[in-house]
Amino acid sequence: MGVIRKERPSEGELASLGVKGWGTWECEASEFPWEYDDEETCYILEGRARVRTAAGEQVEFGAGDLVQFPRGLKCTWTVTERIRKHYKFG
């Protein structure tokens, strides 16, 4: 299972997930390797990024997107515009 990106989920969907109660993370433009020890779901508040998986899949996302990363995923993050997101693990 790869990265799942949902473009512009509705306010109802975001409310049912409890997104506003999740933690917040932000990062300046940069590139770094990452491995997910647990599934992560995040809602991008601002900015843009691209994730390239070890399998060669590439997913771009930005403000307004809901993104899910599976447990065990190894990837490289490329933050192209300072990013800020709400996130939750598990």
C-alpha positions in Angstrom: 0.0 0.0 0.0 1.4 3.4 -1.0 0.8 7.0 -0.1 -2.9 8.1 -0.4 -3.7 11.7 -1.2 -7.2 13.1 -1.0 -7.6 16.5 -2.6 -9.7 19.0 -0.7 -11.7 16.9 1.8 -14.9 18.5 3.0 -15.2 20.4 6.3 -17.5 17.5 7.5 -14.8 14.9 6.7 -12.2 16.9 8.6 -14.5 17.4 11.6 -15.3 13.7 11.7 -11.6 12.9 11.8 -11.0 15.5 14.5 -8.2 17.2 12.5 -8.3 20.4 14.5 -7.3 18.5 17.6 -4.2 16.8 16.0 -0.7 18.0 16.6 1.0 20.6 14.3 4.3 20.2 12.5 6.1 22.6 10.3 9.3 22.6 8.2 11.2 25.0 6.0 12.1 24.0 2.4 14.5 21.1 2.7 15.0 17.4 1.8 15.4 14.5 4.2 14.9 10.7 4.4 12.1 9.4 6.6 10.7 6.0 7.7 7.2 5.6 9.2 7.1 3.5 12.4 3.3 3.9 12.4 0.6 5.0 9.9 0.4 8.8 9.7 -2.6 10.8 8.5 -2.0 14.5 8.0 -3.9 17.6 6.7 -1.7 20.2 4.9 -2.5 23.7 6.2 0.0 25.5 4.0 3.0 24.9 1.7 3.9 22.1 -0.7 6.0 19.0 -0.6 6.8 15.9 -2.6 7.5 12.4 -1.2 9.4 9.8 -3.2 9.2 6.2 -1.9 11.9 3.6 -2.0 9.7 1.8 -4.6 9.9 4.9 -6.9 6.3 6.2 -6.3 6.2 10.0 -6.2 3.3 11.9 -4.6 3.0 15.7 -4.5 0.7 17.5 -2.1 -0.1 20.9 -0.8 -2.5 23.1 1.2 -5.9 21.6 1.5 -4.8 17.9 0.9 -5.3 15.0 3.3 -2.5 12.6 3.0 -2.0 9.1 4.5 1.4 7.3 4.8 1.4 3.6 5.6 3.4 2.1 8.5 6.8 0.9 7.3 7.1 3.3 4.4 10.6 4.5 3.6 10.8 7.7 1.6 12.5 11.0 0.9 10.6 14.2 1.7 11.3 17.2 -0.5 9.6 20.3 1.1 9.4 22.8 -1.8 7.5 25.5 0.1 7.5 25.9 3.9 5.0 23.4 5.1 2.6 23.3 8.1 0.4 20.4 8.8 -1.9 18.8 11.4 -1.0 15.2 11.9 -1.8 12.0 13.9 -0.2 8.6 14.1 -2.0 5.3 14.4 
